[in-house]
C-alpha cells in the first residue's frame, strides 16, 4: 500500500471535498437559489443534475445509463492506477 498511499489519499481528499461541498450547498442554499461568494466574480447556484457532466444524457430514461457510467468510472480508475504504477519513481511531478 505504501507505493499507492499518495494516490489513495489524494483520491480520498477529492471525494471528501466534493461530498462536503454538496452537503453544505444542499443545507444552506435553496434549490435554484444563489449565494454570492466573491462580489462580481463568483456565485454559487444550487441546481440538480440528473445526468453526467453538463447534464449529458440527463433525459435518457434507461437503467443502462447509470450502469454504463459505473463501468466507465471503473475503467478510468484502472487507467489511472496503471499510469501511476508505470510512472518512474523519480518522476516526482506525477507521483505527488
Secondary structure, DSSP 8 states (H G I E B T S, - for coil): -GGGHHHHHHHHHHHHHHHHHHHHHHHHS-TT-EEEEETTTEEEE----SSSGGGTTTT---HHHHHHHHHHHHHHHHHHHHHHHHS-TT-HHHH-
